[in-house]
Amino acid sequence: MRGDVVLSPAGEKIVLADVGSRVLHDDPVIRVWEVTLEPGETHPWHLHHNPYVVLSIDGSQGRMDWLDGSEPRFISEHRGGWVYRPVSPVHRLTNIGTTFYRNRLVELKDLGENLDEPLDIRPDDVSVRTVADTTLDLEGPHVLAALDGEDVQLHAGGSCTVDGEWFVVELSYLFR
């Protein structure tokens, strides 16, 4: 968590940052962050206490470095793309591309901080699609996140209408 201090392998004290730039939504089940990086900018060392889903709005090339010195992970994100990640070691993200980077990071609190030990889920327990200007009939809980705005909500299920382009994140592990 922000302000926690960890030690690097060399013994250097590292003060951890939040997992995102700012919180857009927070409830007992999920927390949604915005993450933005200009080309060349780095999001500081941080630690995820919850499994999470990254929803890409403005994609770029990125490099994830691990505090333990493991080999970096290179990422290439595009608008509308997404990835599920389990709890991961301390890392930082650098935008090594030439374009602005922006995402929505959906923390699954009910799989992490709300438990004694974090849980991981099967890859098919979370799915994401993008929709535009439509009415949906959703079975069970879903996260709805606007691609061109800051609107984010946890929808319990049932009918809803969305205007514009939206991520629809099905949390099927909650209703199986």
MDTraj code that builds the backbone (N, CA, C; nanometers):
import mdtraj as md
import numpy as np

residues = "MET ARG GLY ASP VAL VAL LEU SER PRO ALA GLY GLU LYS ILE VAL LEU ALA ASP VAL GLY SER ARG VAL LEU HIS ASP ASP PRO VAL ILE ARG VAL TRP GLU VAL THR LEU GLU PRO GLY GLU THR HIS PRO TRP HIS LEU HIS HIS ASN PRO TYR VAL VAL LEU SER ILE ASP GLY SER GLN GLY ARG MET ASP TRP LEU ASP GLY SER GLU PRO ARG PHE ILE SER GLU HIS ARG GLY GLY TRP VAL TYR ARG PRO VAL SER PRO VAL HIS ARG LEU THR ASN ILE GLY THR THR PHE TYR ARG ASN ARG LEU VAL GLU LEU LYS ASP LEU GLY GLU ASN LEU ASP GLU PRO LEU ASP ILE ARG PRO ASP ASP VAL SER VAL ARG THR VAL ALA ASP THR THR LEU ASP LEU GLU GLY PRO HIS VAL LEU ALA ALA LEU ASP GLY GLU ASP VAL GLN LEU HIS ALA GLY GLY SER CYS THR VAL ASP GLY GLU TRP PHE VAL VAL GLU LEU SER TYR LEU PHE ARG".split()
xyz = np.array([
    [0.0848, -0.1187, 0.0000],
    [0.0000, 0.0000, 0.0000],
    [0.0890, 0.1245, 0.0000],
    [0.0298, 0.2333, -0.0410],
    [0.1025, 0.3602, -0.0459],
    [0.1681, 0.3882, 0.0886],
    [0.2952, 0.4236, 0.0842],
    [0.3678, 0.4572, 0.2055],
    [0.4374, 0.3411, 0.2715],
    [0.4002, 0.2175, 0.2365],
    [0.4719, 0.1024, 0.2902],
    [0.6167, 0.1094, 0.2438],
    [0.7067, 0.0632, 0.3267],
    [0.8486, 0.0624, 0.2929],
    [0.8936, -0.0815, 0.2775],
    [0.9604, -0.1094, 0.1655],
    [1.0178, -0.2414, 0.1409],
    [1.1664, -0.2226, 0.1128],
    [1.2401, -0.3317, 0.1200],
    [1.3836, -0.3261, 0.0930],
    [1.4137, -0.3878, -0.0422],
    [1.4975, -0.3214, -0.1190],
    [1.5444, -0.3787, -0.2451],
    [1.6452, -0.4890, -0.2131],
    [1.6787, -0.5727, -0.3104],
    [1.7799, -0.6764, -0.2853],
    [1.9127, -0.6183, -0.2355],
    [1.9422, -0.4928, -0.2703],
    [2.0669, -0.4287, -0.2265],
    [2.0528, -0.3647, -0.0882],
    [1.9316, -0.3719, -0.0297],
    [1.9097, -0.3157, 0.1027],
    [1.8598, -0.1727, 0.1024],
    [1.8323, -0.1154, -0.0153],
    [1.7811, 0.0205, -0.0261],
    [1.6339, 0.0243, 0.0154],
    [1.5955, 0.1251, 0.0942],
    [1.4557, 0.1412, 0.1333],
    [1.3777, 0.2018, 0.0176],
    [1.2662, 0.1368, -0.0177],
    [1.1788, 0.1824, -0.1254],
    [1.0417, 0.2122, -0.0645],
    [0.9925, 0.3349, -0.0842],
    [0.8591, 0.3720, -0.0386],
    [0.7628, 0.3446, -0.1534],
    [0.6641, 0.2607, -0.1292],
    [0.5698, 0.2210, -0.2340],
    [0.4661, 0.3290, -0.2620],
    [0.4272, 0.3363, -0.3885],
    [0.3218, 0.4267, -0.4340],
    [0.1905, 0.3489, -0.4438],
    [0.0814, 0.4200, -0.4688],
    [-0.0462, 0.3551, -0.4984],
    [-0.0337, 0.2801, -0.6302],
    [-0.1257, 0.1870, -0.6557],
    [-0.1220, 0.1084, -0.7790],
    [-0.1707, 0.1869, -0.8998],
    [-0.2298, 0.3026, -0.8776],
    [-0.2777, 0.3859, -0.9875],
    [-0.2594, 0.5324, -0.9568],
    [-0.2954, 0.6151, -1.0528],
    [-0.2812, 0.7604, -1.0386],
    [-0.3898, 0.8184, -0.9485],
    [-0.5143, 0.7699, -0.9671],
    [-0.6247, 0.8161, -0.8823],
    [-0.7380, 0.7151, -0.8854],
    [-0.8149, 0.7131, -0.7772],
    [-0.9283, 0.6218, -0.7641],
    [-1.0502, 0.6835, -0.8320],
    [-1.1153, 0.6036, -0.9184],
    [-1.2382, 0.6468, -0.9848],
    [-1.3624, 0.5862, -0.9207],
    [-1.3459, 0.4699, -0.8546],
    [-1.4599, 0.4003, -0.7926],
    [-1.4051, 0.3094, -0.6829],
    [-1.4774, 0.3018, -0.5711],
    [-1.4363, 0.2128, -0.4623],
    [-1.5609, 0.1657, -0.3894],
    [-1.5777, 0.0344, -0.3798],
    [-1.6884, -0.0237, -0.3044],
    [-1.6361, -0.1508, -0.2379],
    [-1.7164, -0.2270, -0.1661],
    [-1.6644, -0.3451, -0.0971],
    [-1.6083, -0.4554, -0.1889],
    [-1.6454, -0.4576, -0.3175],
    [-1.6034, -0.5646, -0.4083],
    [-1.4866, -0.5223, -0.4977],
    [-1.4915, -0.4002, -0.5501],
    [-1.3892, -0.3550, -0.6452],
    [-1.3378, -0.2154, -0.6096],
    [-1.2180, -0.1865, -0.6590],
    [-1.1643, -0.0511, -0.6581],
    [-1.1099, -0.0286, -0.7988],
    [-1.1445, 0.0843, -0.8598],
    [-1.1005, 0.1122, -0.9963],
    [-1.0115, 0.2358, -0.9956],
    [-0.8925, 0.2184, -1.0501],
    [-0.7928, 0.3243, -1.0605],
    [-0.7800, 0.3696, -1.2051],
    [-0.7395, 0.4942, -1.2222],
    [-0.6908, 0.5399, -1.3512],
    [-0.5389, 0.5364, -1.3437],
    [-0.4751, 0.4886, -1.4506],
    [-0.3294, 0.4906, -1.4634],
    [-0.2980, 0.5652, -1.5926],
    [-0.2183, 0.6701, -1.5824],
    [-0.1793, 0.7464, -1.7012],
    [-0.0287, 0.7660, -1.7004],
    [0.0317, 0.7553, -1.8182],
    [0.1758, 0.7770, -1.8324],
    [0.2048, 0.8449, -1.9657],
    [0.2758, 0.9538, -1.9615],
    [0.3270, 1.0166, -2.0822],
    [0.4425, 0.9311, -2.1351],
    [0.4790, 0.9438, -2.2623],
    [0.5953, 0.8708, -2.3133],
    [0.7189, 0.9001, -2.2271],
    [0.7869, 0.7937, -2.1859],
    [0.9061, 0.8065, -2.1022],
    [0.8789, 0.8137, -1.9533],
    [0.7536, 0.8315, -1.9124],
    [0.7186, 0.8434, -1.7709],
    [0.7089, 0.7054, -1.7061],
    [0.7426, 0.6997, -1.5763],
    [0.7375, 0.5754, -1.4998],
    [0.6407, 0.5883, -1.3838],
    [0.5528, 0.4890, -1.3684],
    [0.4699, 0.4788, -1.2471],
    [0.5588, 0.4116, -1.1430],
    [0.5745, 0.4704, -1.0240],
    [0.6734, 0.4222, -0.9267],
    [0.6464, 0.2804, -0.8755],
    [0.7433, 0.2329, -0.7978],
    [0.7329, 0.0999, -0.7365],
    [0.6022, 0.0884, -0.6600],
    [0.5324, -0.0223, -0.6804],
    [0.4051, -0.0459, -0.6121],
    [0.3809, -0.1966, -0.6000],
    [0.2843, -0.2311, -0.5173],
    [0.2519, -0.3709, -0.4898],
    [0.1009, -0.3877, -0.4957],
    [0.0570, -0.4888, -0.5686],
    [-0.0857, -0.5204, -0.5768],
    [-0.1209, -0.6210, -0.4673],
    [-0.2160, -0.5836, -0.3821],
    [-0.2667, -0.6734, -0.2782],
    [-0.3899, -0.7494, -0.3258],
    [-0.4378, -0.7134, -0.4446],
    [-0.5574, -0.7748, -0.5012],
    [-0.5292, -0.8198, -0.6444],
    [-0.5852, -0.9338, -0.6863],
    [-0.5841, -0.9630, -0.8297],
    [-0.6531, -0.8474, -0.9013],
    [-0.6216, -0.8278, -1.0296],
    [-0.6748, -0.7110, -1.0986],
    [-0.6895, -0.7354, -1.2477],
    [-0.7718, -0.6503, -1.3097],
    [-0.7941, -0.6524, -1.4533],
    [-0.7522, -0.5156, -1.5068],
    [-0.6660, -0.5160, -1.6090],
    [-0.6243, -0.3927, -1.6742],
    [-0.7092, -0.3744, -1.8000],
    [-0.7762, -0.2599, -1.8104],
    [-0.8596, -0.2252, -1.9255],
    [-0.7901, -0.1117, -2.0003],
    [-0.7436, -0.1365, -2.1194],
    [-0.6640, -0.0392, -2.1933],
    [-0.7530, 0.0595, -2.2696],
    [-0.7278, 0.1871, -2.2475],
    [-0.8008, 0.2933, -2.3174],
    [-0.7119, 0.3568, -2.4236],
    [-0.5944, 0.4010, -2.3837],
    [-0.4961, 0.4554, -2.4760],
    [-0.3705, 0.3707, -2.4608],
    [-0.3447, 0.2851, -2.5568],
    [-0.2356, 0.1897, -2.5462],
    [-0.1015, 0.2458, -2.5879],
    [0.0024, 0.1802, -2.5413],
    [0.1395, 0.2148, -2.5761],
    [0.2272, 0.0940, -2.5450],
    [0.3529, 0.1064, -2.5725],
    [0.4498, 0.0030, -2.5360],
    [0.4931, 0.0296, -2.3923],
    [0.5099, -0.0758, -2.3141],
    [0.5484, -0.0584, -2.1745],
    [0.6506, -0.1595, -2.1302],
    [0.7158, -0.1260, -2.0197],
    [0.8151, -0.2154, -1.9593],
    [0.7859, -0.2228, -1.8100],
    [0.7639, -0.3465, -1.7613],
    [0.7450, -0.3703, -1.6183],
    [0.8764, -0.4212, -1.5627],
    [0.9297, -0.3492, -1.4636],
    [1.0511, -0.3911, -1.3940],
    [1.0132, -0.4402, -1.2558],
    [1.0804, -0.5449, -1.2109],
    [1.0520, -0.6091, -1.0831],
    [1.1593, -0.5706, -0.9823],
    [1.1184, -0.5372, -0.8614],
    [1.2126, -0.4953, -0.7578],
    [1.3137, -0.6048, -0.7259],
    [1.2733, -0.7310, -0.7416],
    [1.3650, -0.8409, -0.7088],
    [1.4708, -0.8643, -0.8165],
    [1.4664, -0.7854, -0.9246],
    [1.5676, -0.7976, -1.0293],
    [1.5358, -0.8992, -1.1368],
    [1.4163, -0.9600, -1.1322],
    [1.3762, -1.0546, -1.2371],
    [1.3763, -0.9842, -1.3720],
    [1.3801, -1.0642, -1.4796],
    [1.3774, -1.0091, -1.6150],
    [1.2525, -0.9230, -1.6338],
    [1.2646, -0.8079, -1.7001],
    [1.1475, -0.7223, -1.7221],
    [1.0457, -0.7892, -1.8133],
    [0.9218, -0.7455, -1.8012],
    [0.8141, -0.7896, -1.8897],
    [0.7811, -0.6722, -1.9813],
    [0.7781, -0.6972, -2.1107],
    [0.7435, -0.5939, -2.2067],
    [0.5992, -0.6132, -2.2487],
    [0.5238, -0.5047, -2.2507],
    [0.3820, -0.5121, -2.2831],
    [0.3521, -0.4204, -2.4013],
    [0.2489, -0.4554, -2.4736],
    [0.2001, -0.3727, -2.5831],
    [0.0486, -0.3719, -2.5728],
    [-0.0061, -0.2606, -2.5310],
    [-0.1505, -0.2530, -2.5099],
    [-0.2158, -0.1691, -2.6191],
    [-0.3415, -0.1983, -2.6471],
    [-0.4181, -0.1259, -2.7478],
    [-0.5570, -0.0944, -2.6923],
    [-0.6202, 0.0050, -2.7473],
    [-0.7534, 0.0467, -2.7036],
    [-0.8498, -0.0716, -2.7083],
    [-0.9187, -0.0925, -2.5987],
    [-1.0159, -0.2010, -2.5900],
    [-0.9572, -0.3329, -2.5435],
    [-0.8255, -0.3421, -2.5324],
    [-0.7617, -0.4645, -2.4847],
    [-0.7715, -0.4770, -2.3332],
    [-0.7479, -0.5968, -2.2855],
    [-0.7539, -0.6190, -2.1410],
    [-0.6684, -0.7392, -2.1038],
    [-0.6328, -0.7473, -1.9750],
    [-0.5577, -0.8604, -1.9227],
    [-0.5914, -0.8754, -1.7742],
    [-0.6041, -1.0015, -1.7305],
    [-0.6222, -1.0330, -1.5882],
    [-0.4854, -1.0633, -1.5296],
    [-0.4584, -1.0133, -1.4102],
    [-0.3318, -1.0399, -1.3421],
    [-0.3590, -1.0814, -1.1969],
    [-0.2936, -1.1888, -1.1519],
    [-0.3017, -1.2227, -1.0098],
    [-0.2160, -1.1251, -0.9287],
    [-0.2199, -1.1375, -0.7967],
    [-0.1338, -1.0576, -0.7105],
    [0.0101, -1.0763, -0.7595],
    [0.0853, -0.9668, -0.7676],
    [0.2204, -0.9768, -0.8224],
    [0.3218, -0.9093, -0.7306],
    [0.4498, -0.9432, -0.7465],
    [0.5545, -0.8817, -0.6632],
    [0.5685, -0.7319, -0.6923],
    [0.6454, -0.6640, -0.6106],
    [0.6689, -0.5209, -0.6264],
    [0.7289, -0.4944, -0.7645],
    [0.6680, -0.3973, -0.8357],
    [0.7142, -0.3635, -0.9699],
    [0.6824, -0.2179, -1.0016],
    [0.7324, -0.1730, -1.1161],
    [0.6994, -0.0404, -1.1676],
    [0.6780, -0.0521, -1.3173],
    [0.6065, 0.0454, -1.3739],
    [0.5726, 0.0432, -1.5160],
    [0.6230, 0.1706, -1.5818],
    [0.6941, 0.1546, -1.6930],
    [0.7438, 0.2676, -1.7700],
    [0.6817, 0.2642, -1.9086],
    [0.6327, 0.3793, -1.9537],
    [0.5817, 0.3927, -2.0899],
    [0.7034, 0.4130, -2.1802],
    [0.7432, 0.3074, -2.2519],
    [0.8590, 0.3168, -2.3409],
    [0.8167, 0.3463, -2.4850],
    [0.6874, 0.3703, -2.5049],
    [0.6351, 0.4010, -2.6373],
    [0.6407, 0.5500, -2.6665],
    [0.5805, 0.5855, -2.7773],
    [0.5806, 0.7254, -2.8208],
    [0.4437, 0.7914, -2.8051],
    [0.3465, 0.7176, -2.7500],
    [0.2113, 0.7709, -2.7337],
    [0.1698, 0.7671, -2.5870],
    [0.0727, 0.8495, -2.5535],
    [0.0158, 0.8564, -2.4193],
    [-0.0436, 0.7208, -2.3820],
    [-0.0308, 0.6801, -2.2553],
    [-0.0835, 0.5537, -2.2047],
    [-0.1887, 0.5843, -2.0981],
    [-0.3035, 0.5161, -2.1087],
    [-0.4099, 0.5322, -2.0083],
    [-0.4877, 0.4036, -1.9969],
    [-0.5161, 0.3627, -1.8725],
    [-0.5985, 0.2451, -1.8517],
    [-0.6883, 0.2635, -1.7311],
    [-0.7758, 0.1645, -1.7120],
    [-0.8538, 0.1491, -1.5902],
    [-0.8066, 0.0187, -1.5285],
    [-0.7657, 0.0241, -1.4036],
    [-0.7164, -0.0931, -1.3334],
    [-0.8227, -0.1308, -1.2300],
    [-0.8863, -0.2452, -1.2501],
    [-0.9957, -0.2901, -1.1639],
    [-0.9404, -0.3903, -1.0633],
    [-0.9285, -0.3472, -0.9376],
    [-0.8836, -0.4375, -0.8308],
    [-1.0026, -0.5201, -0.7829],
    [-0.9815, -0.6499, -0.7695],
    [-1.0859, -0.7409, -0.7216],
    [-1.0636, -0.7627, -0.5720],
    [-1.1160, -0.6705, -0.4922],
    [-1.0912, -0.6687, -0.3483],
    [-1.1418, -0.7946, -0.2786],
    [-1.2499, -0.8511, -0.3316],
    [-1.3074, -0.9706, -0.2701],
    [-1.2187, -1.0929, -0.2890],
    [-1.1146, -1.0835, -0.3739],
    [-1.0176, -1.1920, -0.3924],
    [-0.8847, -1.1610, -0.3240],
    [-0.8730, -1.0432, -0.2635],
    [-0.7460, -1.0014, -0.2053],
    [-0.7610, -0.9450, -0.0659],
    [-0.7684, -0.8137, -0.0568],
    [-0.7623, -0.7467, 0.0727],
    [-0.8764, -0.7825, 0.1669],
    [-0.9871, -0.8339, 0.1161],
    [-1.0986, -0.8729, 0.2030],
    [-1.0820, -1.0130, 0.2609],
    [-0.9704, -1.0801, 0.2287],
    [-0.9441, -1.2163, 0.2755],
    [-0.8136, -1.2221, 0.3541],
    [-0.7945, -1.3303, 0.4312],
    [-0.6677, -1.3485, 0.5019],
    [-0.5529, -1.3712, 0.4040],
    [-0.5782, -1.4462, 0.2972],
    [-0.4800, -1.4742, 0.1920],
    [-0.5457, -1.4506, 0.0573],
    [-0.4759, -1.3856, -0.0369],
    [-0.5365, -1.3624, -0.1687],
    [-0.5648, -1.4931, -0.2419],
    [-0.6714, -1.4917, -0.3210],
    [-0.7072, -1.6063, -0.4040],
    [-0.6773, -1.5745, -0.5489],
    [-0.6469, -1.6764, -0.6263],
    [-0.6390, -1.6599, -0.7698],
    [-0.7600, -1.7326, -0.8277],
    [-0.7965, -1.6970, -0.9475],
    [-0.9123, -1.7577, -1.0111],
    [-0.8713, -1.8134, -1.1462],
    [-0.9595, -1.8906, -1.2066],
    [-0.9336, -1.9441, -1.3404],
    [-0.9447, -1.8317, -1.4426],
    [-0.8726, -1.8431, -1.5529],
    [-0.8788, -1.7377, -1.6551],
    [-1.0204, -1.7097, -1.7058],
    [-1.1063, -1.8111, -1.7087],
    [-1.2421, -1.7881, -1.7599],
    [-1.3385, -1.7355, -1.6525],
    [-1.2888, -1.7070, -1.5325],
    [-1.3735, -1.6512, -1.4277],
    [-1.3938, -1.5008, -1.4410],
    [-1.3158, -1.4389, -1.5299],
    [-1.3311, -1.2974, -1.5628],
    [-1.3240, -1.2863, -1.7142],
    [-1.4171, -1.2142, -1.7725],
    [-1.4106, -1.1890, -1.9170],
    [-1.4499, -1.0444, -1.9420],
    [-1.3999, -0.9916, -2.0527],
    [-1.4230, -0.8509, -2.0846],
    [-1.4633, -0.8393, -2.2306],
    [-1.5581, -0.7508, -2.2566],
    [-1.5934, -0.7167, -2.3943],
    [-1.6175, -0.5666, -2.3983],
    [-1.6126, -0.5111, -2.5172],
    [-1.6474, -0.3706, -2.5339],
    [-1.7778, -0.3640, -2.6125],
    [-1.8600, -0.2689, -2.5751],
    [-1.9890, -0.2483, -2.6418],
    [-2.0074, -0.0989, -2.6631],
    [-2.0986, -0.0635, -2.7510],
    [-2.1280, 0.0776, -2.7749],
    [-2.2773, 0.0961, -2.7987],
    [-2.3327, 0.1983, -2.7355],
    [-2.4703, 0.2411, -2.7598],
    [-2.5671, 0.1229, -2.7681],
    [-2.5869, 0.0569, -2.6556],
    [-2.6692, -0.0637, -2.6563],
    [-2.7396, -0.0820, -2.5227],
    [-2.8352, -0.1738, -2.5222],
    [-2.8992, -0.2188, -2.3993],
    [-2.8505, -0.3598, -2.3724],
    [-2.8108, -0.3839, -2.2483],
    [-2.7559, -0.5126, -2.2084],
    [-2.8485, -0.5797, -2.1080],
    [-2.8512, -0.7122, -2.1100],
    [-2.9180, -0.7895, -2.0063],
    [-2.8083, -0.8737, -1.9423],
    [-2.7600, -0.8309, -1.8258],
    [-2.6433, -0.8898, -1.7624],
    [-2.6829, -0.9904, -1.6556],
    [-2.6223, -1.1080, -1.6628],
    [-2.6439, -1.2098, -1.5606],
    [-2.5352, -1.1956, -1.4560],
    [-2.5725, -1.1565, -1.3358],
    [-2.4763, -1.1433, -1.2271],
    [-2.3934, -1.0166, -1.2356],
    [-2.3027, -1.0003, -1.1383],
    [-2.2248, -0.8763, -1.1264],
    [-2.1303, -0.8514, -1.2445],
    [-2.1273, -0.7262, -1.2870],
    [-2.0380, -0.6800, -1.3937],
    [-1.9835, -0.5422, -1.3556],
    [-1.8616, -0.5156, -1.3973],
    [-1.8062, -0.3811, -1.3882],
    [-1.8296, -0.3152, -1.5230],
    [-1.8842, -0.1946, -1.5210],
    [-1.9038, -0.1156, -1.6425],
    [-1.8115, 0.0053, -1.6335],
    [-1.7263, 0.0232, -1.7349],
    [-1.6307, 0.1343, -1.7357],
    [-1.6311, 0.2009, -1.8726],
    [-1.6589, 0.3299, -1.8738],
    [-1.6621, 0.4059, -1.9987],
    [-1.5209, 0.4202, -2.0551],
    [-1.5082, 0.4031, -2.1866],
    [-1.3786, 0.4225, -2.2501],
    [-1.3468, 0.5702, -2.2683],
    [-1.4473, 0.6531, -2.2858],
    [-1.4226, 0.7946, -2.3129],
    [-1.4732, 0.8854, -2.2018],
    [-1.4769, 0.8339, -2.0819],
    [-1.5190, 0.9128, -1.9673],
    [-1.4672, 0.8483, -1.8407],
    [-1.5088, 0.9021, -1.7286],
    [-1.4631, 0.8484, -1.6003],
    [-1.5699, 0.7654, -1.5311],
    [-1.6823, 0.7407, -1.5980],
    [-1.7906, 0.6631, -1.5381],
    [-1.7477, 0.5191, -1.5183],
    [-1.7612, 0.4715, -1.3950],
    [-1.7327, 0.3327, -1.3596],
    [-1.8359, 0.2913, -1.2569],
    [-1.8878, 0.1682, -1.2699],
    [-1.9847, 0.1200, -1.1722],
    [-1.9816, -0.0311, -1.1638],
    [-2.0202, -0.0806, -1.0482],
    [-2.0434, -0.2234, -1.0304],
    [-2.1927, -0.2434, -1.0486],
    [-2.2312, -0.3164, -1.1532],
    [-2.3715, -0.3394, -1.1858],
    [-2.4089, -0.4779, -1.1350],
    [-2.5138, -0.4881, -1.0567],
    [-2.5528, -0.6146, -0.9933],
    [-2.6047, -0.7181, -1.0917],
    [-2.6456, -0.6757, -1.2091],
    [-2.7050, -0.7657, -1.3070],
    [-2.8408, -0.7144, -1.3483],
    [-2.8904, -0.7679, -1.4584],
    [-3.0173, -0.7220, -1.5106],
    [-2.9967, -0.6287, -1.6283],
    [-3.0982, -0.5540, -1.6616],
    [-3.0954, -0.4686, -1.7795],
    [-3.0266, -0.3356, -1.7506],
    [-2.9515, -0.2878, -1.8492],
    [-2.8937, -0.1540, -1.8416],
    [-2.8663, -0.1049, -1.9830],
    [-2.8699, 0.0253, -1.9997],
    [-2.8431, 0.0875, -2.1287],
    [-2.7177, 0.1712, -2.1167],
    [-2.6277, 0.1582, -2.2149],
    [-2.5049, 0.2374, -2.2156],
    [-2.4992, 0.3220, -2.3420],
    [-2.4580, 0.4449, -2.3250],
    [-2.4371, 0.5369, -2.4370],
    [-2.2874, 0.5567, -2.4512],
    [-2.2374, 0.5490, -2.5726],
    [-2.0942, 0.5575, -2.5958],
    [-2.0317, 0.4194, -2.5871],
    [-1.8988, 0.4165, -2.5794],
    [-1.8241, 0.2902, -2.5783],
    [-1.7864, 0.2528, -2.4344],
    [-1.8124, 0.1278, -2.3979],
    [-1.7928, 0.0813, -2.2597],
    [-1.7218, -0.0536, -2.2563],
    [-1.6406, -0.0736, -2.1517],
    [-1.5932, -0.2060, -2.1141],
    [-1.7024, -0.2705, -2.0303],
    [-1.7278, -0.3976, -2.0542],
    [-1.8194, -0.4763, -1.9721],
    [-1.7382, -0.5930, -1.9182],
    [-1.7123, -0.5906, -1.7876],
    [-1.6272, -0.6901, -1.7227],
    [-1.7171, -0.7858, -1.6451],
    [-1.7268, -0.9081, -1.6949],
    [-1.8090, -1.0092, -1.6272],
    [-1.7280, -1.0737, -1.5158],
    [-1.7819, -1.0702, -1.3935],
    [-1.7171, -1.1305, -1.2770],
    [-1.7876, -1.2619, -1.2461],
    [-1.7739, -1.3578, -1.3372],
    [-1.8515, -1.4820, -1.3256],
    [-1.8145, -1.5638, -1.2024],
    [-1.6972, -1.5448, -1.1447],
    [-1.6617, -1.6176, -1.0225],
    [-1.7539, -1.5817, -0.9067],
    [-1.8234, -1.4686, -0.9165],
    [-1.9146, -1.4271, -0.8091],
    [-2.0510, -1.4959, -0.8171],
    [-2.0849, -1.5552, -0.9313],
    [-2.2188, -1.6167, -0.9428],
    [-2.2150, -1.7593, -0.9961],
    [-2.1037, -1.8257, -0.9866],
    [-2.0989, -1.9671, -1.0280],
    [-2.1245, -2.0584, -0.9120],
])
top = md.Topology()
chain = top.add_chain()
for i, resn in enumerate(residues, 1):
    res = top.add_residue(resn, chain, resSeq=i)
    for name in ("N", "CA", "C"):
        top.add_atom(name, md.element.get_by_symbol(name[0]), res)
traj = md.Trajectory(xyz[None], top)
